[in-house]
Amino acid sequence: MISKRAVRMPASAIRRLVPYADAAKKDGVKVYHLNIGQPDIKSPHCAIEAVRNFDLDHVSYSHSAGLIELRKGLVEKYYSRIGIDIEVQDLIITVAGSESVNLALAIACDEGDEIIVLEPFYTNYNTFAFMNGITLKSISTDIRDGFQVPSMDEFEKAITDRTKAILVCNPGNPTGTLYSKESMLALGDIARRHGLFLISDEVYREFCYTDEPHFSAMNIPDLEDNVILIDSVSKRYNLCGARVGCIVSKNKEVMNAAMKYAQSRLCPPVIGQIAAIGALDTPDEYFKAVREEYIKRRDYMIDGLNSIEGVYTPVPMGAFYTIAELPVDDTESFAKWLLENFRLDNETVMITPAASFYGTPGKGLNQARIAYVLEIDQMKKALKILEEGLKAYPGRTI
């Protein structure tokens, strides 16, 4: 009999409907995936060439902190370029951004401690909190104002003697919300005054659709010892399968602890690190073209969703997700129904129910996260299927 902890382990909201999609595909049904942040844009040529030219006759362990060429390259070629001033010892390469989040939570908290998070939040935060015996205290945001950071009074009310950190994702997954410099400075002030860590997940940094540049938590004045930065190559360079990320902090105690955890798993994926080293030479034109493509996709998706009767979604200013309200009783049931029962020209669509992105029971039941990662001609077909599916769904509410 397996452990009680394993039984209670939360399933991925993003992937738990995969068996239904697999069954549909086995029956010859085409499934349009709006459920997962898996871009179809090509990885940079320099990253692919780096792996192709990897000519060692065996793949050995790297340093537990990662290949020094990658660590130096990130400091000198990437972070310095975007105005984040760090040194090599402030950075450890991780097994994707996921390990970085897990490490940050484990380092910031003891079992039974609390972390404040804005809901809806990336569902795996809940998973990592569960694994570390941490309670996530959710502060609600409102879809009608684009899920922006609420009043700092809400944070003050949420803080207890067990609160150890505030966790944010900027730009946000699942909402696509981009937090302003003013909001980040206000959060930094809260963290400073209460002696909290500010854990900032910035893996979607390159996907900002405003004229104002992204403002990193690393640039909040007088907060060096409080900030833990989460980063990854997955989205920035379209290298999701490389599984390479990093944890960054100027707090020496944090980084010493992170090294102990890093040593326990020996090293990050070496081939992925080789690809990441190559990706550091990605030209600015690549990022500009990708950003422009996502703006086109976002505009098409948001306009398309809001043109469907009973559907509402705000305009996301970052990442490549949006949360949409649907005229259904429960998006979990609706998403399953689409995969099991609904076909339009032998095609269907897969979405992610949003309830699992909330910590507050009962919230998000009529919402779904939708990723605009498909080409526009495919999104057009997917939106048509969604529209017709909503008309036919037995649990429609309007």
N, C-alpha and C positions, 0 to 999 in steps of 0.2 A: 504494500500500500504506500502510495507516495505521501510526501509531507503535506501538512495543512497549509504551509506557506505556498507550496506549489499549486495547491488547489485554489487558493485565494489570489494568486498572481493574476493581475488584470490582463485580459487579452487585448491585442492591438485593435483599436477602433478602425485603423486604416486598413488593416489586413485580414480581419476576422471574417470578412465576406468573400475572401478569395476562393474558398471551395465552391461557392455558388457561381462565381465567374468561371472557374475551371470547368464546372459541369456544363455550363452554357456553351463554352468553347468546344467541349468534347462533342456536343450535339451539332456542331457546325455553325454556331451563332457568332457573329462578330460583336465583340464587346469594346465600346469606346471608354477608355479609362480616364475619367475625370476625378478619380479617387486618390491618386497618388502623385507626389511631386517628383515624377520621373520625366525630366525634359527629353524631348526628341531632338534637341539641337546637338550638333556634332561637338565632340571634345576638341580642344585646340590641337592643331596639327603637331605643335612642338611637344605636347604631352605624349601623344601616340608615338612619335618618333623616338622619344627618350626610352620608351619601353622596347620599341623595335630594335634599337641600337644597344640594348643592354646585353653585353657579350660575355659576362662572367660564366664560368662553367659550373657554378653552383650558387645557390641562394642561401647566404648565411644570415645569422642574426645581425641586426643593426644594434647600435647603442640603445639602451632602454628609452632614452630621451628622444630617439630618432636620429637619422643620418645627419651629421653635422652640416653637410652641404645643403640640406633642406632647411635646417634651422637657421643657418646664416642667411640663406637665400630669402627666407620669409622676412627676416629682420631687415635686410638691406634692400631687397628688390620689391617687397610688397608693403610691409607696414610703414617703412619710411616714406614711401610714395604717397600713402593716404594720410600721413600726418600722425601716426601712432609711434611714439618714441619709446622703443623697448630695446633690451639687449638679449643676447642669445640665452643667457641663463634665466630669462623671464618666460621661456617658452618650452613646452614639452610636446612632442608629436604624440598623438593618440590614435586609437583605433576608431577613426571617424569622430565627428562631433558628438556622437552618442556616448562614447567613453568619457569625453570631456565633461559632459553634463553629469554623468554618474560620479566622476571623481570630484567635481565641484560640490555636489550635494554631500558626498561622504566626508569631505574635508571640512565643510562648513558646519556640519551638524552631528550631534550625537543622536542615538536612538531616542525617540520621543520628542525631539525638537521640531520646530515649525519653520516653514518657509512661506512667505507671502508671494502669491502669484496672481496675475490678472487673468480672469477667465473671459472667453475661452482661451485655453492654452494648449500647447503641443502635448498630445496625449501621452507620449513617452515620458514626460516629466512625472506624471503620475506613477508610471511603472518604476522609474528609478527611485522615486520617493518611497514607494512600497518596499523595494529591495533593501533600502537603508533604514527602514523603520521611522521615516520622517512623515509628518503631517503637512500637506499643502493647505494653506488657508487662502481661499479664493476671494478676490475682490472683483465684483461684477463690472463689466463694461457693457455699453448699450450699442446694439447694431444700428440704431437710428442716428447716432453721432459718430459712426465709423469706428466704434470700439476704442475711442481715445482714452488716455489715462484720466481717471476720475480725480476728484478733489483729493489733496494730500490728507485731508481730515479722515478719509476712508482708510488710509494706511495707518494713521495714528491710532484709530480705533481697533485695528486688527493686531497691533503689536502687543505681545505678552512677554512674560519673562522667559518663555521658551522660544521666542522668535530669534532666528539666527541670520536670516538672509531675505532679500527680495530677489526674485527671479523674473527677468523680462526677456522677451524675444523681440528684437528690433532690427529690421522689419519683422512683423509677426507671422508666425505659423500657428493657427490656421486662418487668421483674419486678413492678412496683408496690410495691417495697420503699420504706419511709419510714425514713430514717436518723435516729437519735436525736440530741439535742443533744450527748450525751456522745461519740458516735461522731464527730460533726463537729468537736468541740473536739480530740479525739485526732488527727484528720487534720490539723487546723490546726497542732497541735504538731509533727507530723512535717514539714510544709511549712516551718514557721518554722526548725526546727533544721537542716534540710538546704538552706535557701535555694531552695525549690521554689515554683512557682506552684500554687495550688489553683484549678482551673477547675471552677466549680459550675454545672451545668445545672439551673435551677430552674423550667422552663417549666410544670411540673405543680403548682406551689406551692399553688394553690387546691384541689387534690384530695387532701386529707389527711383520714383517717377515724379519727383518734385525738382524745382530749380535749386532748392537748398540742399547742400551736401549732407550725407549721413553724419550724424554726430555720435561718436563712439563713447561708451562709458569710460574707456581708458583716458579720455580727454577731459573728464570732470576734474576741476582743480581740487587739490588737497584731499584726494580720495584714493591715493595709490595703494594703501594697505587694505582697502575694502573691496576693490574691484577684482573679479575673476571673469575673464573673457573666454567665451566658447567660440571656436571657429572651425571651419571645415573647407575642404576643396570640392566637396560633392556638387554643390549648386553653382558656385562661382565659375568653375571650369567644366561643368557638365561631366564630372568624374564620380558619379554616385557609387559605382562599384569599386572604386579604388580603396575606399574605407580608410581615409586619412584625414585627420583633423588635428587640432591642437588646443591646449589649455594655456592661457597666458595670464600672468599676474606679476606685479612688482613686489608682492608680499613674499618674502623669503621663506617664511614658515609654510605658506601654502604650497610653494613650489618644492620644498623639501619633502612635504607629505606626498605631493603628487608623484615625485620620483620613486618613493617607496611602493606606491600602487603600480607605477609603470614597470618597476623591476619585477613585480609579482607576475605580470603577463609577458615578461621577457622583452618583447619589442613590437612595434607596430608593423603592418604589412610592408615588406621591403619593396616589392614590385610596385605597390601603390605609391610608396615614397619616391620611387624613380619617376613615375608619371608626374607626381607633384613637383618635383625638381624641374622637369621639362616645362610644366605649365607656368612656371614663374617667368618664362620668356614670352608669354602670351601678349601680343601687341594690343595697344589701347583700342585699335579699330575693332577687334573681336568683341570687347565689352560693349562698345558703342552700338555695334550691329545687333548684339543679343538684346540689349536694353530696348532698342527701337522695335525689335520683333515682339518683345513681351508687352510693350505698350499697345501695339496693334492688337495682339491677342486679348489683352485685358479689356480694351475698349469694345472689341467685338463681343466678348463673353458677357460683360456687364450690361451692355445694351440689349443683348439677346435675352438674358435672364429677366431683366426688368420689363421686357416687352411681353413676357408670358403672364397671363392673367393670374393674379394671386401671389406672384413671386416678387420678393424685394431683396436687393442686395446693395450695400454701399459701394462706392468706388475705392478700391484698395490702392494705396500709394506706394506699396512695396511688395516684395516677394512675388509669388505667382499663384496665390490662393485668394478665394473670397468665401465668406460665409453668406449663405442665402437662406431666407425664410421661404418655405414652401407651403402651399395650401393643403397640407396632409395632417393626419392625426399623429403620425409617428414616422420619422424618416428612416428609422431602422427597418420597420416593416415595409416601407415603400421601396427602399434600396434592395431588399431581398426579393420583393415582388417583381421589380424591374428585371432582375437577373433570372428569376425562376419562371415568370409568367408572361412578361410583356415582350413582344417582338414587333419591329417595324421593318419590313423587308428583310426579315431574319437577322436583324441587328438590335442591340440594346445598349444601355449605358450603365456605367458603374459610378456611384457617388459615395461619399463618406458621411454617414450620419454624424451629427455634431454633438450629440448629448455627451459623448465620452470626452469631449474637449472641455467640459464644464466640471467643476468640483461641487457645485450646488445641485442637489438632487432635483430632478424635474425640469431643469433648464435645458434649452437647446433641442427639445424633442421635435420641434417642427423646423429645424435648421439642418443644413448640410454644408460640409466643406467641399468646394469645387475648385479643382486645379485647372488653370488654363495653360496647359503644357502641350496641347495638340496644335497642329497646323490649322489655320482658319477653315479650310475646306472640311476637315474632320470635325472641328467644333460645330460647324453649321449642321452637320448630320446629327451630332450628339444632342444639340439643343432641340432639334426637331423631334427626336425620340423622346427627350425629356418632356417637351410640351405635350406630345400626344399621350405619353404615359400618365401625366398628371390628369389629363381629361378622362382617361379610362380607369384610373385607380379607384377601387371601392372605398378607400378611406379618405377620399378628398373631403375637405372641410368647407369649401365654398363652391 
